[in-house]
Amino acid sequence: MTCCTPSRSCPPTDRRCAAPSTSGARRERAPVSVDGLPVVAVVGRPNVGKSTLFNRIVGEQSAIVEDHPGVTRDRNAVPAEWLGVPFTIVDTGGWMPGGSDLEAKVSRQVEAAVRSADVVLFVVDAAIGMTDDDAAIADWLRRSGRDVLVVANKSDNDRREDERWEFLSLGLGEPYPISALHGRRAGDLLDVVLERFPPADEATASDDGDVAARTGDPDVPWTPDEPRPPRVAIIGRPNVGKSTLFNRLVGADRSVVHDLPGTTRDAIDTLVETQDGPIVYVDTAGMRRRSRIDDAAEYYSLVRALRAIDDADIALLVIDAVEGVTGQDQRLAERIDAAGCPILVVFNKWELITDAEDRTIRLAELARKLAFIGEAPVLKISALTGKGVHHLRPVLQDAITQYHRRVPTRDVNRVIIDAQQRHPAPGGAKVLFAVQGASDPPTFTLFTNRELPNTYVRYLERSIREAFGFGSTPLKLRVRRRSG
């Protein structure tokens, strides 16, 4: 359902578009900043998920204080932090440019929040698509001179994520797909927010640009000015050796280790400085079938593990080589694949299989049962003894590099042209132009004169994969038919 517009008023019982009541409201004030911290304002038209995103950000931090006095319900400012970096976040009412008197009052509050913000999160609804109100808000934001990030909320799956490109026409840069309700890619968004913060000496004079002064830790190994380190999630069933592998990786590579708060209050990720650069390793609880989960604690551990998959750049799927590939292993691989996350299969306890024929059988079984993930690297290790673990790091680093890789547009089109010349698409269909619109994973948009059969799209995907050496890295191809 679409929200009401100035030309279509809501019935009295419809609260979807209702602005907060202004009866008894205090006089308008600018958002309250805490000790000169950067300010992030969350804005957008009604019912796009602004407050859900606000709650997602503040609800997953351990340093939440309280609502500041003197701020109306239309503009709720609270302190928050991400990866040890504090800031103030401001929730706002639904912004309706050119609306009724009541809507105009709310809009003025929103505009005041924007003028006081260092970063503005402009939330749009990916499920509904772009509206005239979105365009009007974008026009005002462009003139405001603020640093604006377009947040395509309700991107609950890959298909919805692909629809975010519609919002490029707002003229505010690349839209960032998230699901505030489920937490999908919320961490990625916060990473970008931190990168947009002003230098420390501009945000607060007392910091003198010293990150340690803000975090209280003199050995902080990461600052917002540096690229975000890749996240590697260690996934698997209970008792397959995930934590043993985690400890082995952290202990073997460690030069500087710093515990970081994850996306939930009780999750701790570990940032490790390696010779190839920093990596965040994420240990997760063992995941059983939901039908076998019999207590709340295990259920929430499962939820956090699933979220770790969505937030990861790479997933290490740990499988017990003695037991072989189980149905739950297959389901976990499917879940990782659906998240668009590269998979490295780790066959643990390999030293316990001593017979050569048994080893051959296990590898053949793995290839058969996990055929849907393609040519994912398989590493045979013993996390307990450390044998084979040293092979993991170079394979992991290559997967990270490919996952973040971008290919020049001219090279993409050269490969597509060559592929079409070798095997033209049926029915006169043709790719007119191709571009890589995103990485993490690499995503290519094909503009065509008519629909392409799925088999031909897969052929083009293979052509791109082989031409640029993407190996087992997940690729996404989006087909856009040009009108006219």
C-alpha positions in Angstrom: 0.0 0.0 0.0 1.2 3.5 -0.8 1.2 6.2 1.8 -1.1 9.2 1.6 0.0 12.2 -0.3 -1.0 15.9 0.0 -3.6 15.2 -2.7 -5.0 12.1 -1.0 -5.8 12.6 2.6 -6.0 9.7 5.0 -9.2 8.6 6.6 -9.4 9.5 10.4 -8.7 5.9 11.4 -5.7 5.4 9.1 -2.6 6.0 11.1 -0.1 5.0 8.4 0.7 8.6 7.5 -0.2 10.3 10.8 2.4 12.8 12.0 3.1 12.9 15.7 0.8 15.1 17.7 2.1 18.6 18.4 -0.1 19.3 21.3 2.0 20.5 24.2 5.2 20.3 22.0 8.1 22.3 23.2 9.7 24.9 21.1 11.8 23.7 18.2 15.5 23.0 19.1 18.4 21.8 17.1 19.5 18.2 17.7 21.5 17.8 20.8 25.1 16.7 20.2 27.0 14.9 22.9 30.4 16.5 23.6 30.7 17.7 20.0 30.2 14.3 18.5 29.2 13.9 14.8 25.4 14.0 14.2 23.6 11.5 12.0 20.0 12.5 11.0 17.5 9.8 9.8 15.0 11.4 7.4 12.4 10.4 4.8 8.7 10.4 4.0 6.3 8.5 6.4 6.3 4.7 6.6 9.7 4.0 5.0 11.2 2.5 8.2 13.1 5.5 9.7 12.3 4.6 13.3 13.0 0.9 12.6 16.5 1.9 11.3 16.9 4.2 14.3 16.1 1.5 16.7 18.3 -1.0 14.9 21.3 1.3 15.3 20.8 2.4 18.9 19.4 -1.0 20.0 22.5 -2.9 19.0 25.0 -0.7 20.9 26.1 -1.2 24.5 26.5 2.5 25.2 23.0 3.7 24.9 22.1 6.3 27.4 18.7 8.1 27.3 16.6 10.5 25.3 17.9 14.0 25.6 15.6 16.5 27.3 14.2 19.3 25.2 13.9 17.3 22.1 10.3 16.9 20.7 9.0 13.5 19.8 9.5 14.5 16.1 13.2 14.7 16.6 14.6 12.1 19.0 18.3 12.4 19.6 20.4 9.7 21.5 24.0 8.9 21.7 25.2 5.7 20.0 28.4 4.1 18.8 29.7 1.8 16.1 33.1 0.0 16.4 34.1 2.2 19.3 33.3 5.5 17.4 30.6 7.5 19.2 28.1 9.7 17.5 24.6 11.2 18.0 21.7 9.9 16.0 18.5 11.8 15.4 15.2 10.2 14.5 12.7 12.5 12.7 9.0 12.5 11.8 7.7 11.8 8.3 8.8 14.4 5.9 6.0 15.6 3.5 7.1 18.5 1.4 4.2 20.8 0.5 1.7 19.0 2.8 -0.9 20.2 5.3 -0.1 22.7 8.1 0.6 19.8 10.5 2.8 18.1 8.0 4.6 21.4 7.3 5.5 21.7 11.0 6.9 18.2 11.0 8.8 18.9 7.9 10.4 22.1 9.4 11.6 20.0 12.3 13.2 17.5 9.8 14.8 20.4 7.9 16.3 21.7 11.2 17.7 18.2 11.9 19.3 18.1 8.4 21.0 21.5 8.8 22.5 20.3 12.1 23.7 17.0 10.8 27.1 15.8 9.6 25.6 12.8 7.8 22.0 12.4 6.6 20.5 9.0 6.1 17.7 9.5 3.5 15.5 6.4 3.9 13.4 5.3 0.9 11.2 2.2 0.4 12.7 -0.3 -2.0 9.5 -2.4 -1.8 7.4 0.5 -3.2 9.9 2.2 -5.3 10.6 5.9 -5.9 7.7 8.3 -5.3 7.2 12.0 -6.1 7.7 12.8 -2.4 11.1 11.1 -2.5 12.1 13.2 -5.5 10.9 16.4 -3.7 12.9 15.5 -0.6 15.9 14.7 -2.7 15.7 18.1 -4.4 15.8 19.8 -1.0 18.6 17.6 0.3 20.8 18.4 -2.8 20.4 22.1 -2.1 21.2 21.6 1.6 24.9 20.9 1.0 24.8 18.1 3.6 26.5 14.7 3.1 23.6 12.4 2.2 23.4 8.6 2.0 20.4 7.1 0.2 19.2 4.1 2.2 17.1 1.7 0.2 15.2 0.1 3.2 13.1 -3.1 3.0 15.7 -4.7 0.7 14.9 -8.1 2.3 16.4 -10.2 -0.4 18.6 -10.1 -3.5 15.8 -9.2 -5.8 14.9 -6.2 -3.7 18.5 -5.2 -3.5 18.7 -5.1 -7.3 15.8 -2.6 -7.4 17.7 0.0 -5.5 19.3 1.3 -8.7 16.0 3.1 -9.5 17.0 5.6 -6.7 20.1 6.6 -8.6 17.9 9.1 -10.4 17.6 11.1 -7.2 21.0 12.4 -7.9 22.4 11.7 -4.4 24.8 8.9 -5.3 24.7 5.1 -4.9 21.8 3.8 -2.8 22.7 1.5 0.1 20.4 -1.5 0.4 19.4 -2.7 3.9 16.6 -4.3 5.8 16.2 -2.4 9.0 13.7 -4.9 10.3 16.0 -7.9 9.8 19.4 -6.1 10.2 20.5 -7.1 6.7 23.6 -5.0 5.7 23.0 -2.6 8.6 26.6 -3.0 9.6 27.7 -2.2 6.0 25.7 1.0 6.2 27.3 2.1 9.5 30.7 1.4 8.1 30.0 4.0 5.3 28.6 6.4 7.9 31.8 6.3 9.9 33.8 7.0 6.7 31.8 10.2 6.1 32.3 11.7 9.5 34.4 14.9 9.6 37.9 14.8 10.9 38.2 14.5 14.6 39.4 18.1 15.0 36.3 19.3 13.3 33.9 17.0 15.2 35.3 17.9 18.6 38.2 20.2 19.5 39.2 18.1 22.5 40.1 15.0 20.4 42.9 16.5 18.4 42.3 13.9 15.8 43.2 11.1 18.3 40.9 8.1 17.8 42.2 6.6 21.1 40.8 9.7 22.9 37.3 8.8 21.7 37.5 5.1 22.3 39.6 5.1 25.5 41.9 2.5 24.0 45.5 3.6 23.1 46.0 0.6 20.9 43.0 0.9 18.6 44.0 -0.9 15.3 41.5 0.7 13.1 40.3 4.3 12.4 37.4 5.5 10.3 39.8 6.9 7.7 41.0 3.4 6.8 39.3 0.9 4.6 36.9 -1.5 6.5 38.7 -4.8 7.1 37.0 -7.9 5.6 34.8 -10.0 7.8 35.3 -13.8 7.8 32.5 -15.8 9.4 33.2 -19.3 10.6 30.0 -21.3 10.1 29.1 -24.9 10.8 27.1 -27.5 12.8 27.9 -28.0 16.5 31.1 -29.8 17.3 32.8 -29.6 13.9 35.7 -27.6 15.2 34.7 -24.0 14.5 36.1 -22.5 17.7 39.3 -24.6 17.5 39.8 -23.2 14.0 39.0 -19.7 15.2 41.6 -19.9 18.0 44.1 -21.4 15.6 43.6 -18.6 13.1 43.7 -15.8 15.7 46.7 -17.4 17.5 48.7 -18.1 14.4 48.3 -14.8 12.7 48.2 -12.5 15.7 50.3 -9.4 15.9 47.6 -7.0 17.2 44.3 -8.3 18.4 41.4 -6.1 19.4 37.9 -7.2 20.4 35.2 -5.3 18.6 31.5 -5.1 19.5 29.5 -6.9 16.8 26.0 -6.3 15.6 24.5 -7.5 18.8 25.2 -6.6 22.4 26.9 -9.9 23.3 28.7 -10.7 20.1 32.4 -10.2 20.0 34.4 -10.2 16.7 38.2 -10.3 16.7 40.2 -8.0 14.5 43.6 -9.6 13.6 46.5 -7.9 11.9 48.0 -10.3 9.4 50.9 -9.8 6.9 48.1 -9.3 4.3 46.3 -6.7 6.3 43.6 -6.7 9.0 40.9 -9.3 9.0 37.9 -9.6 11.3 37.2 -13.2 12.3 33.7 -14.0 13.5 33.2 -17.2 15.5 29.6 -18.4 15.6 27.5 -20.9 17.5 26.9 -24.3 16.0 23.7 -24.3 13.9 21.3 -27.2 14.2 18.0 -27.6 12.4 15.4 -25.2 13.9 13.1 -28.2 14.7 15.8 -29.4 17.1 16.2 -26.1 18.9 14.5 -26.4 22.3 15.5 -23.3 24.2 15.5 -19.6 23.7 19.2 -19.1 24.2 20.0 -21.5 21.3 17.4 -19.9 19.1 19.0 -16.5 19.5 22.4 -17.9 18.9 21.1 -19.3 15.6 19.7 -15.8 14.7 23.0 -14.2 15.5 24.9 -16.8 13.4 22.6 -16.2 10.5 23.1 -12.5 10.8 26.9 -13.1 10.8 26.5 -14.8 7.4 24.6 -11.7 6.0 27.3 -9.4 7.3 30.3 -11.5 6.2 32.6 -10.9 3.2 33.7 -14.5 3.3 32.2 -17.6 5.0 34.3 -20.6 6.1 31.9 -23.6 6.1 33.5 -26.1 8.5 32.5 -29.7 7.9 33.4 -32.8 9.9 35.3 -35.0 7.5 34.6 -38.1 9.6 30.9 -37.6 9.4 30.9 -36.3 5.9 28.5 -33.9 4.3 25.1 -33.9 6.2 21.8 -32.5 5.2 22.4 -29.6 7.7 25.7 -28.9 6.0 23.9 -28.6 2.7 21.3 -26.2 4.2 24.0 -24.0 5.6 25.8 -23.9 2.3 22.5 -22.9 0.6 22.0 -20.2 3.2 25.5 -18.8 2.6 25.1 -19.0 -1.2 21.7 -17.2 -1.0 23.4 -14.3 0.9 25.8 -13.9 -2.0 28.8 -14.7 0.2 31.8 -16.5 -1.1 32.3 -20.0 0.5 35.5 -21.7 1.4 34.8 -25.3 2.5 37.0 -26.4 5.3 37.1 -30.2 5.7 38.2 -30.5 9.4 39.5 -33.6 11.2 41.0 -34.8 8.0 43.8 -36.5 9.9 41.3 -39.0 11.3 40.6 -40.4 7.9 43.8 -42.5 7.2 42.6 -44.8 4.4 43.2 -43.3 0.9 40.0 -44.9 -0.5 37.9 -43.4 2.3 39.4 -39.9 1.6 38.5 -40.3 -2.1 34.9 -41.2 -1.2 34.6 -38.2 1.1 35.8 -35.8 -1.5 33.5 -37.3 -4.2 30.6 -37.0 -1.8 31.4 -33.4 -1.1 31.6 -32.6 -4.8 28.2 -34.3 -5.4 26.3 -32.9 -2.4 27.6 -29.3 -2.7 27.7 -29.1 -6.5 25.3 -26.0 -6.3 28.1 -23.8 -4.9 30.3 -24.3 -7.9 34.0 -24.6 -7.7 34.4 -23.4 -4.1 37.9 -24.1 -2.7 38.1 -27.1 -0.4 40.8 -27.1 2.3 41.6 -30.3 4.1 42.9 -29.5 7.6 43.2 -30.4 11.2 42.3 -27.5 13.4 43.4 -29.4 16.4 47.0 -30.0 15.3 47.2 -27.1 12.8 48.1 -29.3 9.9 47.0 -27.7 6.6 45.8 -24.4 8.3 48.6 -22.5 6.7 47.1 -23.1 3.3 44.0 -21.2 4.3 45.4 -17.7 4.4 46.4 -17.3 0.8 43.2 -18.9 -0.4 41.2 -16.6 1.9 43.1 -13.5 0.7 42.5 -14.4 -2.9 38.7 -14.8 -2.2 38.6 -11.4 -0.5 40.4 -9.7 -3.4 38.0 -11.2 -6.0 34.9 -10.4 -3.9 35.8 -6.7 -3.8 37.1 -6.5 -7.4 35.8 -4.1 -10.0 36.2 -4.5 -13.7 36.4 -1.5 -16.1 33.3 -1.0 -18.2 35.1 -1.2 -21.5 36.5 -4.6 -20.5 33.1 -5.9 -19.5 31.6 -4.9 -22.8 34.5 -6.4 -24.7 33.8 -9.8 -23.1 30.0 -9.5 -23.7 30.5 -8.6 -27.4 32.9 -11.6 -27.9 30.5 -13.9 -26.1 27.6 -12.8 -28.3 29.6 -13.2 -31.4 30.5 -16.8 -30.5 26.9 -17.7 -29.5 24.2 -15.2 -30.4 21.1 -15.1 -28.1 18.0 -16.7 -29.5 15.1 -14.7 -30.9 17.2 -11.6 -31.8 17.8 -10.7 -28.2 21.0 -8.7 -27.7 23.0 -7.0 -24.9 23.4 -3.4 -25.9 25.5 -2.3 -23.0 26.9 -3.8 -19.8 28.4 -2.3 -16.6 29.5 -3.4 -13.2 27.2 -1.6 -10.8 28.6 -2.9 -7.5 31.0 -5.2 -5.8 30.7 -7.3 -2.7 29.8 -9.5 -4.6 30.6 -8.3 -8.2 27.2 -7.3 -9.8 26.8 -6.6 -13.5 23.9 -4.9 -15.2 23.0 -6.0 -18.8 20.9 -3.5 -20.8 19.1 -5.5 -23.5 16.7 -4.9 -26.4 14.4 -7.8 -25.2 14.3 -10.5 -22.5 17.2 -12.9 -22.3 16.6 -16.6 -21.6 18.0 -17.7 -18.2 20.3 -20.2 -19.9 21.8 -17.4 -21.9 22.3 -15.2 -18.8 24.1 -18.2 -17.2 26.3 -18.4 -20.4 27.2 -14.8 -20.1 28.0 -15.2 -16.4 30.4 -18.1 -17.2 32.0 -15.9 -19.9 32.6 -13.1 -17.4 33.8 -15.5 -14.8 36.3 -17.1 -17.1 37.5 -13.9 -18.7 38.4 -12.1 -15.5 39.3 -15.1 -13.4 36.6 -14.7 -10.7 36.9 -18.4 -9.9 34.2 -19.4 -7.3 33.4 -15.8 -6.4 29.6 -15.3 -6.5 28.5 -13.1 -9.4 25.2 -11.4 -9.9 23.8 -10.5 -13.4 20.8 -8.1 -13.6 19.0 -7.8 -16.9 17.3 -4.5 -17.8 15.3 -4.3 -20.9 15.5 -0.9 -22.5 12.2 0.6 -23.6 11.6 2.1 -27.0 
